[in-house]
Amino acid sequence: MSNTRYIYIILLLCFSSNVRSQVTSSEKIKVFVDCKNVGCDFNFLRTEIKLVDFVLDRVEADVHILITAVRNGNGGNNLQFIFFGQNKFDQYQDTLLGTLVPNSTGVETRLEIVKRVKHGLVPLISHTSYADFIDIGMKGNNGEGTSITPPASTDKWNYWIFNVGSDGSYNAEQVYKSLHLNGHLSANRTTDKLKVSFNSTYGYNNSTYIYDEGAETKKNVVVNSNYSVNHRLIKSITKHWSAGYDASYSNNTFSNNKRRQYYRAAIEYAIFPYDEVNNKFFTINYGVDVRDNKYYDTTIYNKISETLWGHRAQAYLSLRQKWGSVNSSITYSNFFKDKSLNNLALSININVKVAGNLTFYIYSNGSLIHDQVYLVKGQASEQDILIRRRQIASAYHLNSGAGLNFRLGSMLNNFVNPRFDHP
């Protein structure tokens, strides 16, 4: 990271001409930081950067910093910092990049974020009277002030990542006990040309219900288990096109699947180039699939096994801008043998800064479900429904909400006071 020490002088030379006001100001720059998609430690930002005023209203700010993160191939995150000039710096805009290694700690994350924010603020602060407080280091590791060219990156793992883990929980009351066990194993490799993944999962759930029926105490034990083995390969074709396939083998007692083999081949088109994912991401995906199912019990369609061909189309949109963010998708699928066996799902999450002090948000996740071909034949008992022994038919699913938030008061946000912050 030593080569980043001389980035300040590059920023000063390249971007000072973009700053409209060349007159030294005696006022601190007002800064609004928008990083809800990343999770910033604002207390740390305020304690480490004293040469600016942090404000809570983006309209009042001289610079609006939008910080976003996208997961990269090694399991870490690529960070993007966009500095939007406003008011006296309204002709200024700059973009910096940062990286978080896999399993970055909270300390490592906040240090990387603060470092990049400092880099981006240097050319702006240099036009204020607080420029004299900036201390810039220009020496490389050899201490002679010469630039150092970093060596080419090599990876002894050839970009493969392996994960193995398990977890469990146990809960007990006088009339209820539950045991949950889970495990996973995965191998993934991601480059700009190819994504390959293998993963397997296992789950075990044991719930015991104890209740009185008259003078008799009864015990009802519900045991469900599941496992799956999955493989995916995605090939990059151009900046807008990609293609790939999914394959899986699974079992799930709750969903009446004794054996399920699934294959899907698909293509995807990105309206915007994939490398603009930090700001805008809009894709259309279409694929054909086949599943070979074997059931524990006869289904509502009188099947104990069957092979089903179908297709699925999805449009996904993600926008992250100064005014807020939008994440939305719509997915449609059906089986070829019967178009009435279909599924339509819609998801939308919008957070908009309507005005300086007014924020509006809405979220909705819903689906129309007409493709539960695996449901067990026969009427579900009251007990099956209450203790969720098996999957129950449902024609829809919906979860939605909306809200407004309005604030009044001081725009400055410089002080840190953690007293009594503990629960």
N, C-alpha and C positions, 0 to 999 in steps of 0.2 A: 504493500500500500504506500511505500515511500514515494512513488512517482506522482502521487496525488498532491504532494506538498507544494509543487510549483504550479498547480492549476489556477491559483489566484491571479498570478500575473497574466496568464493567458486570458482569463475572464476580463480583467481590466482593459487589456488591449483590444479585445475583440468586440466587447459589448458596450464600452463607454460611449461610443457614438450613437447607440440606440437610446440613450437616456436623454430625454428632451431638455430637462433643466440642467444647465451646466453651472448654475450659480450655487455656490455652497450654501446649504441650508443649516440653520441652527436648531431645527426641529428633528426629532427622531422620526425615522420612517415607520409608518403604521403597517403592520403585517397581519394578515389573516391566513391561518393555516387550516386547510381542508384535507384531512387524512382519515376520515371515518372508515374507508375501505382498507386501511392498513392497521390502524391502532397506534397512535402516537402517544408518547409520554409527555403531555403538555407541561407538567411540572418541570421535567428535565429540560425541555426546550427553553422555558422561561428563565431557569437558573443558569443555563449555559450561554444564552445569548442575551446580553444586557444592552446592546447598542441600538435596539429597536423597541417600539411599543407594539405588543401583541394586542389585537383588538378582536372583539366578538362579532362584529358586523362587517361582512365582506365589502359592503358599499363604502364604508368609511376608510378602508385600507388603501395604502399606496401600492401595495403588492399583494396579490392573492396567490398563495402557493397551493397547488393541487398535487397531492401525493397519491400515487396508485401503485399496486403491486400485482404481478402476474407470476404464477408458479412456473419455475423452469424445469428443465429435464432432470437435474440432479436432486430435485426435491427442495431446493431453495427458492428464493424469490428474486425476480428482477424488479427493482424500484424505479419509478419515473417521477421526477420533480419538475413541474411546469410552473414557471414564475410569470404570472400575468401582471404587467404594470398597469396601474390605475392612477387617476388624478394627475399629479405632476409627472408621473412616469408612464403615461398612457400609451406611449409608442414603444414601450419595452416589453419584450417577451423572450424567455430563454427556457431551455429544457436540459436537465442534467439526469444522469442515470446512476444507479447504485445497485449493489448486489447483497443479498443475505444468503449465507451458506445454509445448507440443510441443518435443521435442529438448532438454529440460532437462538441463543438465550435472549431474555428480555433486555439485558445489558447491552449485548451486541447489536440488537435491533435499534435501540434508542441512540447508541453511539453513531451508527451508520446514518440514521436519519438526521441527527444534529449536524454531522459533518457535512452532508450534502446541502442542507439548508444554509449553513455558513458559507459554503462555496458560492451558492446562488445569490446571497445577499451582499457579497463583497463589492461588486461593481455598483450597486445602488448606494451602499453606505459611504462609498468613496466620494460621493457628491454631497456629503453632509459634513458638519464640523466634527462628527464622531469618527471620521476616517483616521485621525491620529491615534485612535485607540486600537486599531487593527494591527495585529502582530503577524506578519507573513513569514513563514519558513520557506527557504528556497534551496536548501541543501539536500543532496541525495544521501544515500547510506554511506558513501565514502567521505562525506564531510567536506568536499571540495567545491560544492555548488554546481557541479556538472550534472546534466540530465542523464538519466539512466534508462536504457531500453529494457523493458521487462522481458524475460525469456519466454519463448513460445510455450504455451500450455500443453502439458502432457497428462494423460490419465492412465494409470496402470490398470484400472478396472474397465477401460474401454467404454466408459459412460454407463455401465450397468450399476443398478442400485438394488440391494436386497434388504428385505424387511421380514422379520419374524416376530410375532408377539402373541400374547394371550392376556385375558383378563377375566375376572369373575366377581360375583357379588352374592351375598346371602342376606336375606331380610327375614325377620321373625317377629310375629306377634302371637298372642294367645290363640287366635282363630285363623291365622294365615302365615304361611312360610313359603319362601321362594328362593330358588337357586338358579343363577344364570352363569353359564360358562361360554366363553368365546375364544377363538383362535384364528390367526391369519398368517399367511406366508405369501410373499410376493417377490417378483424379479421384474425390473423395469429398465428400459434403455430408451433415452430420448435425445435425438439430435435434431437439427433443422431439416433433415431429409427424411427421417424415419422415427416412428414411435412403436416400440414393441413392449408388451406387458404380459406377464403370467401371474396369476394370483389365485389363491384358494382360501376358503373360509370355512369355519365350523362353528355351529352354535347349539347349545343345549339349554333348555328351560324346563324347570320342574317347579310346579306350584301346587301347594297343598291347602285346601279349604276345609275348615272344621266348623260344623254348625250343628245345632240341636234341632231334631225333628221329633216333637213330642218329648217323651222321656228318654229317647235314644240319641246318642251323639254319633254323628256321621262324619266320615272323612272322604273327601274327593280329591284325587291326585290327577293333575293334568301334566303330561310330559310331551313336549314337542322338541324336535331337533331338525337341523338343516345343515347341509354342506354344499359347496360349489367349487368347481374348478373352471377358471376363465382365462381366455387368451384373446389379445387384441393386437392388430398390426395396422398402422396408418402410414401411408406413403405420401410425401409432399410431391406435388406435380408442378405447380407454378405458385406464384404469390397469391393466387386466388383459388386454385383447385387442389383438392386432395382426395384420396380414395383409401379404402381399407375394409377390414372385416372383423367380426366378433365371433367367437365360438365358446360354448360353455356346456358343462355337464353338471346337473344339480339335483338335489333331493330336498323336499320340504314337507314334513308331516302335516303342518298347519294348513298348507295350501293343497293337500291331497296329491302332491307330486311325488310318486315313488321314484321316477326317473324322468329327467327332462334334458334332452339334447337340443341345443339351439345354435343356429348358424345365421349370420347376417352379413351381407356384402353391401356397401354403401359408397356414395360419392358425396362430396361437400363442396359448395361454392361460397367463398367469402366476398361479400359486396365490397368491403374495404380490404386492402392487403392485410395479411395475418400479422405483419409486424407493427400494425397500428392498434393492437389489442388493448394497450393501456388506456386509450382514449375512446375508441369506438370499435365495436365488433358486431358484425351482422352476417350470419351464415344461414344457408339453406342446405339441408341435409336430406337425402332420399336413399332408401335401401330396401332390398327384398330379403325376407327371412323365411326360414323353415324351422319348425320345432317338432321333435318326435317325443310324444308324451306317453308315459305309462302311469296309471293312477292306482292308489291304494284301494279306493272304493269306486263303484260305478258313479259316473257323473250325471248331471241333470240331462245330458244328451245321450244317456245310455251307452257311454263309452268307458271301457276299461283301459284302452290305449288308442292312440290316433296320431296321424302325421298331418300337420297344418302348415300351409303356405300362406304368407301374407306380405304386407309391405308397410313401411312407416315413413312419414315425411315430417320434418321439423324445421321451423324457422326460429332463430335465436338472435336477440338484440341486446347489446350492452353498451350504454353510453355513460361516460364519466366526464362531466364538464363543470365549469365554474358555477353554473346555476343549480347543480345537483347531479343525480344519477338515475338511470333507468335500466332495469334488468327485466327482460320479458321473453317468453317463449310460447309457442303454440305447436302442439304435436297431434298428429292424426295417424291412426293405424287401423287396419282391418284385415280379416282373413279372406282370401280369395274365394273360398267355397261358399261364403255367405257374407255379403256386405253388411248385413245387420249386426254381425259380430264385430263391433268396432269400439274404438276408444278415442275420445277427443279431450285433450288436456290443455289448459291455459294457465300460465303463471305470469304475474306482473308485480313488480316492486318499483315504486317511484318515490323519490325524495327530492322535492323542489324547494329552493329558497325563493319564495314568491317576491319578497321585498327584503330590505335590510334586516328587519326584525321578525319576519313572518316566514315560517317553514310549514310546508304541507307534505304529508306522506300518505301513500296508499299501497296496500298489498293485497293480493288475491291469488289463491291457488285452488283450482278446481278442475274437475274432470267428469265427463259423462261416460259411464262404464257399462259396456254391453258385450264384453268379451271374456267373461269369467267362465270359460269352458271347463275348468277344472273343479267346479263346485260339486260337492257330494250330493247325490240324488236323495230326495226325501226331506221332510220338514225338520228344521233344526229345533231341538228342544229348548225350553226356557233356560235350562242349565247350560247348554252349549253356548247360548247367547251371552249369559251373564259372566261366565268364567272364560270365554273365548277359547273353547276347546278346538274349534276349527274355523276356517274362513266362512263368513256369512255373506250372502248376496247383498249387493248394494248397487243401485243404478247411478249413483253420483257420489262425489266427494267435494266439499267446499270448505275453505278456510280463508277469510278475508277480513280486512279492517282498514280504517282510515283515521287520520287525525290532523290537528293543527297545533302549532306552538307559536306563541307570541311573547317576546321579551321586551322589557323596558329597563333602562338604567345605564350605568356607565359602559362606555365602549372599551376602555382600557382593561387589560387582563395580564398585568405584569407580575403580580405578587404571588408568592407560593407560601401557603400556611397549612402544613399537614397536621396540625394539632387536633386530637380527637377524631382522626380519620378512621381509626380502627372501629370494628363493629362493637 
